[in-house]
Amino acid sequence: MKSNLEYAIELLKSGGYTLVLKNDSELITSKEKGISPLIGLIESGRSLESFSCADKIVGKAAALLYAKLNVKELYAEVLSKAAQPVLKKHNIYYSFGTLTASILNRKGDGICPMEKTVAEINNCDKAYSALKNKLSVLKNL
């Protein structure tokens, strides 16, 4: 029988999802890009501490949000080096397909704005507030 993490990874790779969260009784999926689905999960007030997660791209911004959500384990197709110490500090077991120096913006011509936002932040709550503000600024451009 597959573990929740194995199931989430398989669905991420085959189902066209950007994010898959799975525990023993529930499955949550998203096709939204970026950190928006994680912000939504935090806003819902849910505890995800029993969940295994598979995500397309995890940088420091997403890692801080996963830490705030208190997930158990995480697989990232692409993981940034800046995400690793965050995941380790919060005892989130992680694995990845590709390790990268940094997460680029959608145009591919610079650092992701979410990564820039949390470059000097290591607190999950402060990161959540800063990222939520940055998202609303970007949506209003």
C-alpha positions as CSV (number, residue, x, y, z in Angstrom):
1,M,0.0,0.0,0.0
2,K,1.3,3.5,-0.9
3,S,2.1,6.0,1.8
4,N,0.2,9.3,1.7
5,L,3.4,11.0,0.4
6,E,3.8,8.5,-2.4
7,Y,0.2,8.9,-3.3
8,A,0.5,12.7,-3.3
9,I,3.6,12.6,-5.5
10,E,2.0,10.3,-8.0
11,L,-1.0,12.5,-8.3
12,L,1.1,15.7,-8.6
13,K,3.0,14.1,-11.5
14,S,0.1,12.6,-13.3
15,G,-3.0,14.8,-12.5
16,G,-2.0,18.2,-13.7
17,Y,-2.0,19.6,-10.2
18,T,0.5,22.2,-8.7
19,L,-0.2,21.0,-5.1
20,V,-1.5,17.8,-3.6
21,L,-2.1,17.3,0.2
22,K,-3.1,13.9,1.6
23,N,-3.7,12.4,4.9
24,D,-5.4,9.1,5.9
25,S,-8.9,10.5,5.3
26,E,-8.7,13.5,3.1
27,L,-7.2,14.7,-0.2
28,I,-6.8,18.4,-1.1
29,T,-5.6,19.4,-4.6
30,S,-5.0,22.7,-6.4
31,K,-4.1,23.8,-9.9
32,E,-3.3,27.4,-8.8
33,K,0.2,28.6,-9.3
34,G,2.4,30.1,-6.6
35,I,1.7,30.4,-2.9
36,S,-2.0,31.4,-3.3
37,P,-3.3,28.0,-2.4
38,L,-1.1,27.9,0.8
39,I,-2.3,31.3,1.8
40,G,-5.9,30.1,1.3
41,L,-5.3,27.1,3.5
42,I,-3.9,29.2,6.3
43,E,-6.9,31.6,6.0
44,S,-9.2,28.7,6.3
45,G,-7.8,28.1,9.8
46,R,-7.3,24.4,9.2
47,S,-4.6,22.3,10.9
48,L,-2.7,20.3,8.3
49,E,-0.3,18.6,10.8
50,S,-1.1,15.1,9.6
51,F,-0.8,15.9,5.9
52,S,1.8,14.8,3.4
53,C,2.3,17.3,0.6
54,A,3.6,17.3,-2.9
55,D,4.3,20.6,-4.6
56,K,5.7,21.7,-8.0
57,I,8.0,24.5,-6.6
58,V,9.0,25.2,-3.0
59,G,11.2,28.1,-2.2
60,K,11.7,29.8,1.2
61,A,8.4,31.6,1.0
62,A,6.4,28.3,0.5
63,A,8.6,26.5,3.1
64,L,7.7,29.2,5.7
65,L,4.0,28.8,4.9
66,Y,4.2,25.0,5.1
67,A,5.9,25.4,8.5
68,K,3.0,27.7,9.6
69,L,0.5,25.0,8.4
70,N,2.5,22.5,10.4
71,V,2.6,19.8,7.7
72,K,4.3,16.5,8.4
73,E,6.3,15.9,5.2
74,L,6.8,17.5,1.8
75,Y,8.0,16.6,-1.6
76,A,9.0,19.3,-4.1
77,E,9.7,18.8,-7.8
78,V,11.9,21.8,-7.5
79,L,13.3,22.9,-4.1
80,S,15.4,26.0,-3.4
81,K,18.5,25.8,-1.2
82,A,16.9,28.6,1.0
83,A,13.9,26.4,1.8
84,Q,16.1,23.6,3.3
85,P,17.0,25.3,6.6
86,V,13.3,26.3,7.1
87,L,12.1,22.8,6.6
88,K,14.8,21.4,8.9
89,K,14.2,23.9,11.6
90,H,10.5,23.0,11.7
91,N,11.1,19.2,11.5
92,I,9.4,18.8,8.2
93,Y,10.7,15.7,6.4
94,Y,11.4,16.7,2.8
95,S,12.6,15.2,-0.5
96,F,12.9,16.8,-3.9
97,G,13.4,16.1,-7.6
98,T,15.7,19.1,-8.3
99,L,17.6,21.3,-5.9
100,T,18.1,24.9,-7.2
101,A,20.0,27.9,-6.0
102,S,16.9,30.2,-6.2
103,I,13.3,30.4,-7.4
104,L,12.9,32.6,-10.5
105,N,9.9,34.8,-11.3
106,R,7.4,33.7,-13.9
107,K,9.2,35.5,-16.7
108,G,12.4,33.7,-15.7
109,D,14.4,37.0,-15.7
110,G,14.9,37.5,-12.0
111,I,14.2,36.3,-8.4
112,C,10.6,35.4,-7.6
113,P,9.0,38.4,-5.8
114,M,7.8,36.1,-3.0
115,E,11.3,34.9,-2.4
116,K,12.5,38.5,-2.2
117,T,9.8,39.3,0.3
118,V,10.9,36.7,2.8
119,A,14.7,36.9,2.1
120,E,15.3,38.4,5.6
121,I,12.3,36.8,7.4
122,N,12.6,33.6,9.3
123,N,9.4,33.8,11.4
124,C,6.4,31.9,9.9
125,D,3.8,34.5,11.1
126,K,5.8,37.5,9.9
127,A,6.4,35.7,6.6
128,Y,2.6,35.0,6.2
129,S,1.7,38.6,6.8
130,A,4.4,39.9,4.4
131,L,3.5,37.4,1.7
132,K,-0.2,38.1,2.0
133,N,0.5,41.9,1.6
134,K,2.8,41.3,-1.3
135,L,0.1,39.1,-3.1
136,S,-2.5,41.8,-2.7
137,V,-0.1,44.4,-4.1
138,L,0.7,42.2,-7.1
139,K,-3.0,41.5,-7.7
140,N,-3.8,45.2,-7.8
141,L,-1.2,46.1,-10.4
